[in-house]
Amino acid sequence: MKFVLKEGQMLEDVFPTAALNKIFPAAGSSLKSKKLDARKFVGVIKITDDALDIQRRMRNEWNQDPD
């Protein structure tokens, strides 16, 4: 069975909620899940170095061989 969703369209628009849980059992669990509380990840980081230098150092850590 193949379903094509148009841009911006969701499964809830195509199927009623009762039928959605029977057809797509995995989709039903995501409807009941809690939403992400992004407020606990909000914050400010104060740095003294140049941001580009910090980014280069972080990327270079991956390229170095562990000794």
KENUNU-466459 format. One record per residue (C-alpha): residue in three letters; x, y, z. Coordinates in nm, 3 decimals, always signed. Last residue first. Layout:
BEGIN
@code=ala, px=X, py=Y, pz=Z
...
This chain:
BEGIN
@code=asp, px=+4.849, py=+0.778, pz=+2.121
@code=pro, px=+4.512, py=+0.869, pz=+1.965
@code=asp, px=+4.556, py=+0.998, pz=+1.609
@code=gln, px=+4.446, py=+1.358, pz=+1.559
@code=asn, px=+4.177, py=+1.431, pz=+1.300
@code=trp, px=+3.882, py=+1.430, pz=+1.540
@code=glu, px=+4.047, py=+1.676, pz=+1.777
@code=asn, px=+4.111, py=+1.904, pz=+1.480
@code=arg, px=+3.737, py=+1.976, pz=+1.456
@code=met, px=+3.722, py=+2.105, pz=+1.812
@code=arg, px=+4.033, py=+2.317, pz=+1.764
@code=arg, px=+3.890, py=+2.468, pz=+1.444
@code=gln, px=+3.562, py=+2.554, pz=+1.619
@code=ile, px=+3.743, py=+2.722, pz=+1.907
@code=asp, px=+3.952, py=+2.927, pz=+1.663
@code=leu, px=+3.637, py=+3.035, pz=+1.477
@code=ala, px=+3.471, py=+3.145, pz=+1.801
@code=asp, px=+3.764, py=+3.370, pz=+1.894
@code=asp, px=+3.863, py=+3.314, pz=+2.253
@code=thr, px=+3.710, py=+3.475, pz=+2.563
@code=ile, px=+3.389, py=+3.276, pz=+2.571
@code=lys, px=+3.064, py=+3.341, pz=+2.758
@code=ile, px=+2.802, py=+3.073, pz=+2.704
@code=val, px=+2.437, py=+3.169, pz=+2.737
@code=gly, px=+2.142, py=+2.944, pz=+2.804
@code=val, px=+1.839, py=+2.758, pz=+2.676
@code=phe, px=+1.843, py=+2.378, pz=+2.705
@code=lys, px=+1.583, py=+2.355, pz=+2.985
@code=arg, px=+1.349, py=+2.579, pz=+2.786
@code=ala, px=+1.335, py=+2.326, pz=+2.504
@code=asp, px=+1.067, py=+2.118, pz=+2.676
@code=leu, px=+1.018, py=+1.851, pz=+2.412
@code=lys, px=+0.664, py=+1.729, pz=+2.375
@code=lys, px=+0.544, py=+1.420, pz=+2.554
@code=ser, px=+0.449, py=+1.116, pz=+2.353
@code=lys, px=+0.085, py=+1.029, pz=+2.274
@code=leu, px=+0.100, py=+1.110, pz=+1.904
@code=ser, px=+0.437, py=+0.935, pz=+1.875
@code=ser, px=+0.286, py=+0.608, pz=+1.998
@code=gly, px=+0.012, py=+0.617, pz=+1.738
@code=ala, px=+0.260, py=+0.653, pz=+1.454
@code=ala, px=+0.418, py=+0.317, pz=+1.539
@code=pro, px=+0.081, py=+0.140, pz=+1.512
@code=phe, px=+0.022, py=+0.275, pz=+1.157
@code=ile, px=-0.302, py=+0.130, pz=+1.019
@code=lys, px=-0.478, py=+0.067, pz=+1.351
@code=asn, px=-0.360, py=+0.388, pz=+1.522
@code=leu, px=-0.444, py=+0.595, pz=+1.213
@code=ala, px=-0.795, py=+0.453, pz=+1.196
@code=ala, px=-0.890, py=+0.604, pz=+1.532
@code=thr, px=-0.713, py=+0.933, pz=+1.455
@code=pro, px=-0.895, py=+0.984, pz=+1.125
@code=phe, px=-0.668, py=+0.940, pz=+0.822
@code=val, px=-0.554, py=+1.191, pz=+0.559
@code=asp, px=-0.517, py=+1.510, pz=+0.766
@code=glu, px=-0.379, py=+1.318, pz=+1.066
@code=leu, px=-0.110, py=+1.174, pz=+0.841
@code=met, px=+0.024, py=+1.524, pz=+0.779
@code=gln, px=+0.011, py=+1.757, pz=+0.480
@code=gly, px=+0.264, py=+2.041, pz=+0.453
@code=glu, px=+0.385, py=+1.925, pz=+0.114
@code=lys, px=+0.154, py=+1.659, pz=-0.025
@code=leu, px=+0.144, py=+1.315, pz=+0.124
@code=val, px=+0.154, py=+1.012, pz=-0.101
@code=phe, px=+0.037, py=+0.683, pz=+0.040
@code=lys, px=+0.139, py=+0.341, pz=-0.091
@code=met, px=+0.000, py=+0.000, pz=+0.000
